[in-house]
Amino acid sequence: MIFKHGFVHCDAHPGNILVRPHPKRSEFFQIVLLDHGLYRKLEPEFIHNFSKFWLSLVKFDKKGL
């Protein structure tokens, strides 16, 4: 959601996330977000920096962090 659409769901906790079988293709699943009261549009610069942050974490890149 962040990297593809540029939005973040500001109340994402287990009570607001549902995983269910896809209604038309039973071999797939859907992630359903509940409680759509608060979203935030993120700036492209933030999204870019946030992606670099996560890549650094995955790569154990202390300098990148």
PDBQT receptor file of N, H, CA, C and O in Angstrom, charges set to zero:
ATOM      1  N   MET A   1       0.826  -1.180   0.000  1.00  0.00    +0.000 N 
ATOM      2  CA  MET A   1       0.000   0.000   0.000  1.00  0.00    +0.000 C 
ATOM      3  C   MET A   1       0.879   1.255   0.000  1.00  0.00    +0.000 C 
ATOM      4  O   MET A   1       0.602   2.212  -0.723  1.00  0.00    +0.000 OA
ATOM      5  N   ILE A   2       1.923   1.245   0.803  1.00  0.00    +0.000 N 
ATOM      6  H   ILE A   2       2.148   0.468   1.391  1.00  0.00    +0.000 HD
ATOM      7  CA  ILE A   2       2.820   2.391   0.856  1.00  0.00    +0.000 C 
ATOM      8  C   ILE A   2       3.580   2.537  -0.453  1.00  0.00    +0.000 C 
ATOM      9  O   ILE A   2       3.594   3.612  -1.052  1.00  0.00    +0.000 OA
ATOM     10  N   PHE A   3       4.212   1.453  -0.897  1.00  0.00    +0.000 N 
ATOM     11  H   PHE A   3       4.201   0.579  -0.410  1.00  0.00    +0.000 HD
ATOM     12  CA  PHE A   3       5.102   1.544  -2.041  1.00  0.00    +0.000 C 
ATOM     13  C   PHE A   3       4.377   1.548  -3.382  1.00  0.00    +0.000 C 
ATOM     14  O   PHE A   3       4.882   2.110  -4.353  1.00  0.00    +0.000 OA
ATOM     15  N   LYS A   4       3.223   0.941  -3.448  1.00  0.00    +0.000 N 
ATOM     16  H   LYS A   4       2.812   0.484  -2.660  1.00  0.00    +0.000 HD
ATOM     17  CA  LYS A   4       2.495   0.881  -4.716  1.00  0.00    +0.000 C 
ATOM     18  C   LYS A   4       1.551   2.066  -4.903  1.00  0.00    +0.000 C 
ATOM     19  O   LYS A   4       1.476   2.637  -5.991  1.00  0.00    +0.000 OA
ATOM     20  N   HIS A   5       0.828   2.436  -3.840  1.00  0.00    +0.000 N 
ATOM     21  H   HIS A   5       0.889   1.972  -2.956  1.00  0.00    +0.000 HD
ATOM     22  CA  HIS A   5      -0.204   3.460  -3.962  1.00  0.00    +0.000 C 
ATOM     23  C   HIS A   5       0.130   4.762  -3.242  1.00  0.00    +0.000 C 
ATOM     24  O   HIS A   5      -0.509   5.783  -3.496  1.00  0.00    +0.000 OA
ATOM     25  N   GLY A   6       1.122   4.746  -2.346  1.00  0.00    +0.000 N 
ATOM     26  H   GLY A   6       1.641   3.917  -2.139  1.00  0.00    +0.000 HD
ATOM     27  CA  GLY A   6       1.517   5.967  -1.654  1.00  0.00    +0.000 C 
ATOM     28  C   GLY A   6       0.645   6.344  -0.479  1.00  0.00    +0.000 C 
ATOM     29  O   GLY A   6       0.647   7.498  -0.052  1.00  0.00    +0.000 OA
ATOM     30  N   PHE A   7      -0.104   5.388   0.051  1.00  0.00    +0.000 N 
ATOM     31  H   PHE A   7      -0.106   4.450  -0.296  1.00  0.00    +0.000 HD
ATOM     32  CA  PHE A   7      -0.964   5.635   1.207  1.00  0.00    +0.000 C 
ATOM     33  C   PHE A   7      -0.569   4.706   2.350  1.00  0.00    +0.000 C 
ATOM     34  O   PHE A   7      -0.003   3.635   2.129  1.00  0.00    +0.000 OA
ATOM     35  N   VAL A   8      -0.874   5.130   3.573  1.00  0.00    +0.000 N 
ATOM     36  H   VAL A   8      -1.333   6.000   3.753  1.00  0.00    +0.000 HD
ATOM     37  CA  VAL A   8      -0.687   4.268   4.733  1.00  0.00    +0.000 C 
ATOM     38  C   VAL A   8      -1.982   4.266   5.540  1.00  0.00    +0.000 C 
ATOM     39  O   VAL A   8      -2.597   5.312   5.749  1.00  0.00    +0.000 OA
ATOM     40  N   HIS A   9      -2.386   3.083   5.988  1.00  0.00    +0.000 N 
ATOM     41  H   HIS A   9      -1.887   2.233   5.818  1.00  0.00    +0.000 HD
ATOM     42  CA  HIS A   9      -3.542   2.917   6.878  1.00  0.00    +0.000 C 
ATOM     43  C   HIS A   9      -3.019   3.184   8.287  1.00  0.00    +0.000 C 
ATOM     44  O   HIS A   9      -2.147   2.461   8.771  1.00  0.00    +0.000 OA
ATOM     45  N   CYS A  10      -3.535   4.200   8.939  1.00  0.00    +0.000 N 
ATOM     46  H   CYS A  10      -4.243   4.787   8.546  1.00  0.00    +0.000 HD
ATOM     47  CA  CYS A  10      -2.960   4.680  10.202  1.00  0.00    +0.000 C 
ATOM     48  C   CYS A  10      -3.431   3.928  11.440  1.00  0.00    +0.000 C 
ATOM     49  O   CYS A  10      -3.062   4.297  12.555  1.00  0.00    +0.000 OA
ATOM     50  N   ASP A  11      -4.227   2.895  11.273  1.00  0.00    +0.000 N 
ATOM     51  H   ASP A  11      -4.527   2.595  10.367  1.00  0.00    +0.000 HD
ATOM     52  CA  ASP A  11      -4.695   2.129  12.429  1.00  0.00    +0.000 C 
ATOM     53  C   ASP A  11      -4.624   0.631  12.117  1.00  0.00    +0.000 C 
ATOM     54  O   ASP A  11      -5.571  -0.118  12.357  1.00  0.00    +0.000 OA
ATOM     55  N   ALA A  12      -3.471   0.217  11.575  1.00  0.00    +0.000 N 
ATOM     56  H   ALA A  12      -2.702   0.825  11.380  1.00  0.00    +0.000 HD
ATOM     57  CA  ALA A  12      -3.303  -1.193  11.174  1.00  0.00    +0.000 C 
ATOM     58  C   ALA A  12      -2.855  -2.037  12.365  1.00  0.00    +0.000 C 
ATOM     59  O   ALA A  12      -1.670  -2.086  12.696  1.00  0.00    +0.000 OA
ATOM     60  N   HIS A  13      -3.800  -2.685  12.991  1.00  0.00    +0.000 N 
ATOM     61  H   HIS A  13      -4.763  -2.645  12.722  1.00  0.00    +0.000 HD
ATOM     62  CA  HIS A  13      -3.520  -3.646  14.066  1.00  0.00    +0.000 C 
ATOM     63  C   HIS A  13      -4.331  -4.902  13.760  1.00  0.00    +0.000 C 
ATOM     64  O   HIS A  13      -5.218  -4.853  12.908  1.00  0.00    +0.000 OA
ATOM     65  N   PRO A  14      -4.062  -6.016  14.418  1.00  0.00    +0.000 N 
ATOM     66  CA  PRO A  14      -4.732  -7.276  14.067  1.00  0.00    +0.000 C 
ATOM     67  C   PRO A  14      -6.255  -7.201  14.026  1.00  0.00    +0.000 C 
ATOM     68  O   PRO A  14      -6.879  -7.939  13.263  1.00  0.00    +0.000 OA
ATOM     69  N   GLY A  15      -6.860  -6.345  14.813  1.00  0.00    +0.000 N 
ATOM     70  H   GLY A  15      -6.353  -5.745  15.432  1.00  0.00    +0.000 HD
ATOM     71  CA  GLY A  15      -8.313  -6.227  14.795  1.00  0.00    +0.000 C 
ATOM     72  C   GLY A  15      -8.853  -5.543  13.548  1.00  0.00    +0.000 C 
ATOM     73  O   GLY A  15     -10.051  -5.613  13.274  1.00  0.00    +0.000 OA
ATOM     74  N   ASN A  16      -7.982  -4.883  12.790  1.00  0.00    +0.000 N 
ATOM     75  H   ASN A  16      -7.009  -4.827  13.013  1.00  0.00    +0.000 HD
ATOM     76  CA  ASN A  16      -8.408  -4.182  11.586  1.00  0.00    +0.000 C 
ATOM     77  C   ASN A  16      -7.907  -4.841  10.301  1.00  0.00    +0.000 C 
ATOM     78  O   ASN A  16      -8.040  -4.264   9.221  1.00  0.00    +0.000 OA
ATOM     79  N   ILE A  17      -7.341  -6.022  10.403  1.00  0.00    +0.000 N 
ATOM     80  H   ILE A  17      -7.232  -6.491  11.279  1.00  0.00    +0.000 HD
ATOM     81  CA  ILE A  17      -6.840  -6.744   9.238  1.00  0.00    +0.000 C 
ATOM     82  C   ILE A  17      -7.472  -8.125   9.211  1.00  0.00    +0.000 C 
ATOM     83  O   ILE A  17      -7.454  -8.855  10.202  1.00  0.00    +0.000 OA
ATOM     84  N   LEU A  18      -8.027  -8.468   8.063  1.00  0.00    +0.000 N 
ATOM     85  H   LEU A  18      -8.042  -7.875   7.258  1.00  0.00    +0.000 HD
ATOM     86  CA  LEU A  18      -8.687  -9.749   7.884  1.00  0.00    +0.000 C 
ATOM     87  C   LEU A  18      -8.059 -10.443   6.683  1.00  0.00    +0.000 C 
ATOM     88  O   LEU A  18      -7.901  -9.823   5.631  1.00  0.00    +0.000 OA
ATOM     89  N   VAL A  19      -7.701 -11.708   6.818  1.00  0.00    +0.000 N 
ATOM     90  H   VAL A  19      -7.829 -12.211   7.672  1.00  0.00    +0.000 HD
ATOM     91  CA  VAL A  19      -7.214 -12.511   5.698  1.00  0.00    +0.000 C 
ATOM     92  C   VAL A  19      -8.288 -13.544   5.407  1.00  0.00    +0.000 C 
ATOM     93  O   VAL A  19      -8.730 -14.271   6.297  1.00  0.00    +0.000 OA
ATOM     94  N   ARG A  20      -8.703 -13.599   4.141  1.00  0.00    +0.000 N 
ATOM     95  H   ARG A  20      -8.345 -13.009   3.417  1.00  0.00    +0.000 HD
ATOM     96  CA  ARG A  20      -9.783 -14.518   3.769  1.00  0.00    +0.000 C 
ATOM     97  C   ARG A  20      -9.479 -15.140   2.411  1.00  0.00    +0.000 C 
ATOM     98  O   ARG A  20      -8.691 -14.589   1.642  1.00  0.00    +0.000 OA
ATOM     99  N   PRO A  21     -10.095 -16.281   2.107  1.00  0.00    +0.000 N 
ATOM    100  CA  PRO A  21      -9.941 -16.852   0.768  1.00  0.00    +0.000 C 
ATOM    101  C   PRO A  21     -10.527 -15.901  -0.280  1.00  0.00    +0.000 C 
ATOM    102  O   PRO A  21     -11.529 -15.229  -0.033  1.00  0.00    +0.000 OA
ATOM    103  N   HIS A  22      -9.900 -15.857  -1.425  1.00  0.00    +0.000 N 
ATOM    104  H   HIS A  22      -9.087 -16.403  -1.626  1.00  0.00    +0.000 HD
ATOM    105  CA  HIS A  22     -10.410 -15.022  -2.514  1.00  0.00    +0.000 C 
ATOM    106  C   HIS A  22     -11.789 -15.556  -2.914  1.00  0.00    +0.000 C 
ATOM    107  O   HIS A  22     -11.942 -16.764  -3.094  1.00  0.00    +0.000 OA
ATOM    108  N   PRO A  23     -12.795 -14.686  -3.059  1.00  0.00    +0.000 N 
ATOM    109  CA  PRO A  23     -14.154 -15.159  -3.346  1.00  0.00    +0.000 C 
ATOM    110  C   PRO A  23     -14.318 -15.844  -4.703  1.00  0.00    +0.000 C 
ATOM    111  O   PRO A  23     -15.227 -16.657  -4.870  1.00  0.00    +0.000 OA
ATOM    112  N   LYS A  24     -13.456 -15.533  -5.675  1.00  0.00    +0.000 N 
ATOM    113  H   LYS A  24     -12.717 -14.873  -5.540  1.00  0.00    +0.000 HD
ATOM    114  CA  LYS A  24     -13.588 -16.128  -7.009  1.00  0.00    +0.000 C 
ATOM    115  C   LYS A  24     -12.505 -17.143  -7.324  1.00  0.00    +0.000 C 
ATOM    116  O   LYS A  24     -12.694 -17.994  -8.194  1.00  0.00    +0.000 OA
ATOM    117  N   ARG A  25     -11.384 -17.072  -6.639  1.00  0.00    +0.000 N 
ATOM    118  H   ARG A  25     -11.231 -16.382  -5.933  1.00  0.00    +0.000 HD
ATOM    119  CA  ARG A  25     -10.262 -17.980  -6.912  1.00  0.00    +0.000 C 
ATOM    120  C   ARG A  25      -9.769 -18.537  -5.584  1.00  0.00    +0.000 C 
ATOM    121  O   ARG A  25      -8.955 -17.911  -4.906  1.00  0.00    +0.000 OA
ATOM    122  N   SER A  26     -10.257 -19.700  -5.218  1.00  0.00    +0.000 N 
ATOM    123  H   SER A  26     -10.918 -20.210  -5.769  1.00  0.00    +0.000 HD
ATOM    124  CA  SER A  26     -10.020 -20.260  -3.886  1.00  0.00    +0.000 C 
ATOM    125  C   SER A  26      -8.555 -20.579  -3.606  1.00  0.00    +0.000 C 
ATOM    126  O   SER A  26      -8.189 -20.781  -2.449  1.00  0.00    +0.000 OA
ATOM    127  N   GLU A  27      -7.708 -20.629  -4.632  1.00  0.00    +0.000 N 
ATOM    128  H   GLU A  27      -8.005 -20.464  -5.573  1.00  0.00    +0.000 HD
ATOM    129  CA  GLU A  27      -6.284 -20.899  -4.381  1.00  0.00    +0.000 C 
ATOM    130  C   GLU A  27      -5.543 -19.641  -3.926  1.00  0.00    +0.000 C 
ATOM    131  O   GLU A  27      -4.372 -19.718  -3.555  1.00  0.00    +0.000 OA
ATOM    132  N   PHE A  28      -6.211 -18.480  -3.950  1.00  0.00    +0.000 N 
ATOM    133  H   PHE A  28      -7.163 -18.417  -4.252  1.00  0.00    +0.000 HD
ATOM    134  CA  PHE A  28      -5.616 -17.215  -3.525  1.00  0.00    +0.000 C 
ATOM    135  C   PHE A  28      -6.302 -16.703  -2.269  1.00  0.00    +0.000 C 
ATOM    136  O   PHE A  28      -7.392 -17.148  -1.907  1.00  0.00    +0.000 OA
ATOM    137  N   PHE A  29      -5.639 -15.758  -1.611  1.00  0.00    +0.000 N 
ATOM    138  H   PHE A  29      -4.753 -15.397  -1.905  1.00  0.00    +0.000 HD
ATOM    139  CA  PHE A  29      -6.180 -15.111  -0.423  1.00  0.00    +0.000 C 
ATOM    140  C   PHE A  29      -6.255 -13.610  -0.652  1.00  0.00    +0.000 C 
ATOM    141  O   PHE A  29      -5.586 -13.072  -1.534  1.00  0.00    +0.000 OA
ATOM    142  N   GLN A  30      -7.068 -12.946   0.143  1.00  0.00    +0.000 N 
ATOM    143  H   GLN A  30      -7.611 -13.383   0.860  1.00  0.00    +0.000 HD
ATOM    144  CA  GLN A  30      -7.181 -11.495   0.127  1.00  0.00    +0.000 C 
ATOM    145  C   GLN A  30      -6.836 -10.952   1.505  1.00  0.00    +0.000 C 
ATOM    146  O   GLN A  30      -7.138 -11.573   2.524  1.00  0.00    +0.000 OA
ATOM    147  N   ILE A  31      -6.207  -9.801   1.525  1.00  0.00    +0.000 N 
ATOM    148  H   ILE A  31      -5.962  -9.296   0.697  1.00  0.00    +0.000 HD
ATOM    149  CA  ILE A  31      -6.012  -9.053   2.763  1.00  0.00    +0.000 C 
ATOM    150  C   ILE A  31      -7.041  -7.937   2.743  1.00  0.00    +0.000 C 
ATOM    151  O   ILE A  31      -7.060  -7.120   1.823  1.00  0.00    +0.000 OA
ATOM    152  N   VAL A  32      -7.891  -7.901   3.748  1.00  0.00    +0.000 N 
ATOM    153  H   VAL A  32      -7.876  -8.565   4.496  1.00  0.00    +0.000 HD
ATOM    154  CA  VAL A  32      -8.965  -6.917   3.829  1.00  0.00    +0.000 C 
ATOM    155  C   VAL A  32      -8.663  -5.983   5.002  1.00  0.00    +0.000 C 
ATOM    156  O   VAL A  32      -8.485  -6.425   6.136  1.00  0.00    +0.000 OA
ATOM    157  N   LEU A  33      -8.611  -4.690   4.705  1.00  0.00    +0.000 N 
ATOM    158  H   LEU A  33      -8.756  -4.330   3.783  1.00  0.00    +0.000 HD
ATOM    159  CA  LEU A  33      -8.393  -3.691   5.754  1.00  0.00    +0.000 C 
ATOM    160  C   LEU A  33      -9.739  -3.164   6.228  1.00  0.00    +0.000 C 
ATOM    161  O   LEU A  33     -10.593  -2.808   5.415  1.00  0.00    +0.000 OA
ATOM    162  N   LEU A  34      -9.927  -3.115   7.536  1.00  0.00    +0.000 N 
ATOM    163  H   LEU A  34      -9.233  -3.404   8.196  1.00  0.00    +0.000 HD
ATOM    164  CA  LEU A  34     -11.149  -2.612   8.146  1.00  0.00    +0.000 C 
ATOM    165  C   LEU A  34     -10.868  -1.259   8.795  1.00  0.00    +0.000 C 
ATOM    166  O   LEU A  34      -9.708  -0.872   8.933  1.00  0.00    +0.000 OA
ATOM    167  N   ASP A  35     -11.889  -0.555   9.184  1.00  0.00    +0.000 N 
ATOM    168  H   ASP A  35     -12.831  -0.869   9.071  1.00  0.00    +0.000 HD
ATOM    169  CA  ASP A  35     -11.796   0.729   9.876  1.00  0.00    +0.000 C 
ATOM    170  C   ASP A  35     -11.035   1.740   9.017  1.00  0.00    +0.000 C 
ATOM    171  O   ASP A  35      -9.855   2.009   9.243  1.00  0.00    +0.000 OA
ATOM    172  N   HIS A  36     -11.728   2.283   8.042  1.00  0.00    +0.000 N 
ATOM    173  H   HIS A  36     -12.686   2.065   7.859  1.00  0.00    +0.000 HD
ATOM    174  CA  HIS A  36     -11.108   3.206   7.093  1.00  0.00    +0.000 C 
ATOM    175  C   HIS A  36     -11.211   4.659   7.538  1.00  0.00    +0.000 C 
ATOM    176  O   HIS A  36     -11.403   5.548   6.709  1.00  0.00    +0.000 OA
ATOM    177  N   GLY A  37     -11.085   4.905   8.827  1.00  0.00    +0.000 N 
ATOM    178  H   GLY A  37     -10.928   4.182   9.501  1.00  0.00    +0.000 HD
ATOM    179  CA  GLY A  37     -11.238   6.258   9.350  1.00  0.00    +0.000 C 
ATOM    180  C   GLY A  37     -10.032   7.148   9.146  1.00  0.00    +0.000 C 
ATOM    181  O   GLY A  37     -10.182   8.369   9.109  1.00  0.00    +0.000 OA
ATOM    182  N   LEU A  38      -8.835   6.585   9.012  1.00  0.00    +0.000 N 
ATOM    183  H   LEU A  38      -8.713   5.593   9.042  1.00  0.00    +0.000 HD
ATOM    184  CA  LEU A  38      -7.656   7.448   8.949  1.00  0.00    +0.000 C 
ATOM    185  C   LEU A  38      -6.611   6.863   8.005  1.00  0.00    +0.000 C 
ATOM    186  O   LEU A  38      -6.028   5.812   8.271  1.00  0.00    +0.000 OA
ATOM    187  N   TYR A  39      -6.390   7.557   6.912  1.00  0.00    +0.000 N 
ATOM    188  H   TYR A  39      -6.863   8.411   6.696  1.00  0.00    +0.000 HD
ATOM    189  CA  TYR A  39      -5.326   7.244   5.965  1.00  0.00    +0.000 C 
ATOM    190  C   TYR A  39      -4.452   8.474   5.829  1.00  0.00    +0.000 C 
ATOM    191  O   TYR A  39      -4.856   9.583   6.178  1.00  0.00    +0.000 OA
ATOM    192  N   ARG A  40      -3.260   8.267   5.324  1.00  0.00    +0.000 N 
ATOM    193  H   ARG A  40      -2.931   7.366   5.041  1.00  0.00    +0.000 HD
ATOM    194  CA  ARG A  40      -2.402   9.407   5.041  1.00  0.00    +0.000 C 
ATOM    195  C   ARG A  40      -1.721   9.187   3.699  1.00  0.00    +0.000 C 
ATOM    196  O   ARG A  40      -1.208   8.103   3.421  1.00  0.00    +0.000 OA
ATOM    197  N   LYS A  41      -1.721  10.217   2.878  1.00  0.00    +0.000 N 
ATOM    198  H   LYS A  41      -2.137  11.097   3.104  1.00  0.00    +0.000 HD
ATOM    199  CA  LYS A  41      -0.999  10.202   1.600  1.00  0.00    +0.000 C 
ATOM    200  C   LYS A  41       0.444  10.567   1.901  1.00  0.00    +0.000 C 
ATOM    201  O   LYS A  41       0.716  11.571   2.559  1.00  0.00    +0.000 OA
ATOM    202  N   LEU A  42       1.366   9.746   1.417  1.00  0.00    +0.000 N 
ATOM    203  H   LEU A  42       1.145   8.930   0.883  1.00  0.00    +0.000 HD
ATOM    204  CA  LEU A  42       2.781   9.971   1.679  1.00  0.00    +0.000 C 
ATOM    205  C   LEU A  42       3.445  10.646   0.486  1.00  0.00    +0.000 C 
ATOM    206  O   LEU A  42       3.080  10.400  -0.663  1.00  0.00    +0.000 OA
ATOM    207  N   GLU A  43       4.409  11.483   0.768  1.00  0.00    +0.000 N 
ATOM    208  H   GLU A  43       4.706  11.682   1.701  1.00  0.00    +0.000 HD
ATOM    209  CA  GLU A  43       5.157  12.178  -0.281  1.00  0.00    +0.000 C 
ATOM    210  C   GLU A  43       6.125  11.218  -0.958  1.00  0.00    +0.000 C 
ATOM    211  O   GLU A  43       6.671  10.331  -0.302  1.00  0.00    +0.000 OA
ATOM    212  N   PRO A  44       6.345  11.379  -2.252  1.00  0.00    +0.000 N 
ATOM    213  CA  PRO A  44       7.272  10.489  -2.982  1.00  0.00    +0.000 C 
ATOM    214  C   PRO A  44       8.672  10.421  -2.355  1.00  0.00    +0.000 C 
ATOM    215  O   PRO A  44       9.281   9.351  -2.328  1.00  0.00    +0.000 OA
ATOM    216  N   GLU A  45       9.181  11.536  -1.858  1.00  0.00    +0.000 N 
ATOM    217  H   GLU A  45       8.686  12.405  -1.880  1.00  0.00    +0.000 HD
ATOM    218  CA  GLU A  45      10.506  11.531  -1.226  1.00  0.00    +0.000 C 
ATOM    219  C   GLU A  45      10.523  10.638   0.018  1.00  0.00    +0.000 C 
ATOM    220  O   GLU A  45      11.482   9.900   0.244  1.00  0.00    +0.000 OA
ATOM    221  N   PHE A  46       9.451  10.707   0.827  1.00  0.00    +0.000 N 
ATOM    222  H   PHE A  46       8.671  11.306   0.644  1.00  0.00    +0.000 HD
ATOM    223  CA  PHE A  46       9.368   9.847   2.003  1.00  0.00    +0.000 C 
ATOM    224  C   PHE A  46       9.331   8.378   1.599  1.00  0.00    +0.000 C 
ATOM    225  O   PHE A  46      10.026   7.551   2.189  1.00  0.00    +0.000 OA
ATOM    226  N   ILE A  47       8.522   8.052   0.592  1.00  0.00    +0.000 N 
ATOM    227  H   ILE A  47       7.957   8.723   0.112  1.00  0.00    +0.000 HD
ATOM    228  CA  ILE A  47       8.406   6.664   0.134  1.00  0.00    +0.000 C 
ATOM    229  C   ILE A  47       9.765   6.148  -0.323  1.00  0.00    +0.000 C 
ATOM    230  O   ILE A  47      10.146   5.023   0.001  1.00  0.00    +0.000 OA
ATOM    231  N   HIS A  48      10.493   6.963  -1.069  1.00  0.00    +0.000 N 
ATOM    232  H   HIS A  48      10.183   7.877  -1.332  1.00  0.00    +0.000 HD
ATOM    233  CA  HIS A  48      11.819   6.565  -1.540  1.00  0.00    +0.000 C 
ATOM    234  C   HIS A  48      12.772   6.317  -0.362  1.00  0.00    +0.000 C 
ATOM    235  O   HIS A  48      13.447   5.289  -0.314  1.00  0.00    +0.000 OA
ATOM    236  N   ASN A  49      12.822   7.251   0.574  1.00  0.00    +0.000 N 
ATOM    237  H   ASN A  49      12.273   8.086   0.535  1.00  0.00    +0.000 HD
ATOM    238  CA  ASN A  49      13.701   7.090   1.746  1.00  0.00    +0.000 C 
ATOM    239  C   ASN A  49      13.291   5.913   2.617  1.00  0.00    +0.000 C 
ATOM    240  O   ASN A  49      14.144   5.211   3.160  1.00  0.00    +0.000 OA
ATOM    241  N   PHE A  50      11.994   5.698   2.749  1.00  0.00    +0.000 N 
ATOM    242  H   PHE A  50      11.302   6.268   2.308  1.00  0.00    +0.000 HD
ATOM    243  CA  PHE A  50      11.488   4.574   3.549  1.00  0.00    +0.000 C 
ATOM    244  C   PHE A  50      11.880   3.240   2.911  1.00  0.00    +0.000 C 
ATOM    245  O   PHE A  50      12.226   2.290   3.613  1.00  0.00    +0.000 OA
ATOM    246  N   SER A  51      11.824   3.172   1.574  1.00  0.00    +0.000 N 
ATOM    247  H   SER A  51      11.542   3.944   1.004  1.00  0.00    +0.000 HD
ATOM    248  CA  SER A  51      12.238   1.937   0.898  1.00  0.00    +0.000 C 
ATOM    249  C   SER A  51      13.733   1.696   1.081  1.00  0.00    +0.000 C 
ATOM    250  O   SER A  51      14.151   0.554   1.273  1.00  0.00    +0.000 OA
ATOM    251  N   LYS A  52      14.550   2.756   1.025  1.00  0.00    +0.000 N 
ATOM    252  H   LYS A  52      14.211   3.684   0.869  1.00  0.00    +0.000 HD
ATOM    253  CA  LYS A  52      15.996   2.601   1.265  1.00  0.00    +0.000 C 
ATOM    254  C   LYS A  52      16.261   2.136   2.694  1.00  0.00    +0.000 C 
ATOM    255  O   LYS A  52      17.161   1.329   2.925  1.00  0.00    +0.000 OA
ATOM    256  N   PHE A  53      15.487   2.638   3.653  1.00  0.00    +0.000 N 
ATOM    257  H   PHE A  53      14.756   3.295   3.465  1.00  0.00    +0.000 HD
ATOM    258  CA  PHE A  53      15.608   2.219   5.049  1.00  0.00    +0.000 C 
ATOM    259  C   PHE A  53      15.367   0.714   5.188  1.00  0.00    +0.000 C 
ATOM    260  O   PHE A  53      16.159   0.014   5.820  1.00  0.00    +0.000 OA
ATOM    261  N   TRP A  54      14.267   0.211   4.595  1.00  0.00    +0.000 N 
ATOM    262  H   TRP A  54      13.624   0.779   4.082  1.00  0.00    +0.000 HD
ATOM    263  CA  TRP A  54      13.942  -1.212   4.696  1.00  0.00    +0.000 C 
ATOM    264  C   TRP A  54      14.957  -2.087   3.979  1.00  0.00    +0.000 C 
ATOM    265  O   TRP A  54      15.299  -3.165   4.465  1.00  0.00    +0.000 OA
ATOM    266  N   LEU A  55      15.444  -1.635   2.826  1.00  0.00    +0.000 N 
ATOM    267  H   LEU A  55      15.167  -0.760   2.431  1.00  0.00    +0.000 HD
ATOM    268  CA  LEU A  55      16.485  -2.398   2.137  1.00  0.00    +0.000 C 
ATOM    269  C   LEU A  55      17.753  -2.481   2.986  1.00  0.00    +0.000 C 
ATOM    270  O   LEU A  55      18.396  -3.530   3.036  1.00  0.00    +0.000 OA
ATOM    271  N   SER A  56      18.111  -1.400   3.642  1.00  0.00    +0.000 N 
ATOM    272  H   SER A  56      17.588  -0.549   3.600  1.00  0.00    +0.000 HD
ATOM    273  CA  SER A  56      19.282  -1.410   4.519  1.00  0.00    +0.000 C 
ATOM    274  C   SER A  56      19.087  -2.374   5.684  1.00  0.00    +0.000 C 
ATOM    275  O   SER A  56      20.023  -3.072   6.072  1.00  0.00    +0.000 OA
ATOM    276  N   LEU A  57      17.884  -2.417   6.240  1.00  0.00    +0.000 N 
ATOM    277  H   LEU A  57      17.124  -1.849   5.924  1.00  0.00    +0.000 HD
ATOM    278  CA  LEU A  57      17.610  -3.357   7.331  1.00  0.00    +0.000 C 
ATOM    279  C   LEU A  57      17.755  -4.800   6.869  1.00  0.00    +0.000 C 
ATOM    280  O   LEU A  57      18.369  -5.619   7.553  1.00  0.00    +0.000 OA
ATOM    281  N   VAL A  58      17.196  -5.103   5.724  1.00  0.00    +0.000 N 
ATOM    282  H   VAL A  58      16.697  -4.437   5.169  1.00  0.00    +0.000 HD
ATOM    283  CA  VAL A  58      17.238  -6.473   5.196  1.00  0.00    +0.000 C 
ATOM    284  C   VAL A  58      18.674  -6.893   4.874  1.00  0.00    +0.000 C 
ATOM    285  O   VAL A  58      19.057  -8.044   5.086  1.00  0.00    +0.000 OA
ATOM    286  N   LYS A  59      19.453  -5.958   4.364  1.00  0.00    +0.000 N 
ATOM    287  H   LYS A  59      19.143  -5.023   4.191  1.00  0.00    +0.000 HD
ATOM    288  CA  LYS A  59      20.842  -6.251   3.976  1.00  0.00    +0.000 C 
ATOM    289  C   LYS A  59      21.829  -6.126   5.137  1.00  0.00    +0.000 C 
ATOM    290  O   LYS A  59      23.023  -6.359   4.949  1.00  0.00    +0.000 OA
ATOM    291  N   PHE A  60      21.359  -5.764   6.328  1.00  0.00    +0.000 N 
ATOM    292  H   PHE A  60      20.389  -5.574   6.480  1.00  0.00    +0.000 HD
ATOM    293  CA  PHE A  60      22.223  -5.507   7.480  1.00  0.00    +0.000 C 
ATOM    294  C   PHE A  60      23.269  -4.446   7.153  1.00  0.00    +0.000 C 
ATOM    295  O   PHE A  60      24.428  -4.558   7.552  1.00  0.00    +0.000 OA
ATOM    296  N   ASP A  61      22.851  -3.426   6.430  1.00  0.00    +0.000 N 
ATOM    297  H   ASP A  61      21.909  -3.335   6.106  1.00  0.00    +0.000 HD
ATOM    298  CA  ASP A  61      23.725  -2.351   5.977  1.00  0.00    +0.000 C 
ATOM    299  C   ASP A  61      23.696  -1.221   7.010  1.00  0.00    +0.000 C 
ATOM    300  O   ASP A  61      22.812  -0.366   6.971  1.00  0.00    +0.000 OA
ATOM    301  N   LYS A  62      24.659  -1.220   7.928  1.00  0.00    +0.000 N 
ATOM    302  H   LYS A  62      25.377  -1.915   7.959  1.00  0.00    +0.000 HD
ATOM    303  CA  LYS A  62      24.693  -0.214   8.983  1.00  0.00    +0.000 C 
ATOM    304  C   LYS A  62      24.924   1.180   8.408  1.00  0.00    +0.000 C 
ATOM    305  O   LYS A  62      24.346   2.150   8.898  1.00  0.00    +0.000 OA
ATOM    306  N   LYS A  63      25.755   1.293   7.380  1.00  0.00    +0.000 N 
ATOM    307  H   LYS A  63      26.224   0.504   6.982  1.00  0.00    +0.000 HD
ATOM    308  CA  LYS A  63      26.008   2.607   6.786  1.00  0.00    +0.000 C 
ATOM    309  C   LYS A  63      24.742   3.158   6.142  1.00  0.00    +0.000 C 
ATOM    310  O   LYS A  63      24.453   4.349   6.262  1.00  0.00    +0.000 OA
ATOM    311  N   GLY A  64      23.985   2.299   5.459  1.00  0.00    +0.000 N 
ATOM    312  H   GLY A  64      24.220   1.332   5.362  1.00  0.00    +0.000 HD
ATOM    313  CA  GLY A  64      22.741   2.727   4.833  1.00  0.00    +0.000 C 
ATOM    314  C   GLY A  64      21.701   3.178   5.849  1.00  0.00    +0.000 C 
ATOM    315  O   GLY A  64      20.888   4.058   5.567  1.00  0.00    +0.000 OA
ATOM    316  N   LEU A  65      21.730   2.570   7.032  1.00  0.00    +0.000 N 
ATOM    317  H   LEU A  65      22.390   1.855   7.261  1.00  0.00    +0.000 HD
ATOM    318  CA  LEU A  65      20.794   2.958   8.067  1.00  0.00    +0.000 C 
ATOM    319  C   LEU A  65      21.156   4.314   8.614  1.00  0.00    +0.000 C 
ATOM    320  O   LEU A  65      20.477   4.821   9.507  1.00  0.00    +0.000 OA
TER     321      LEU A  65
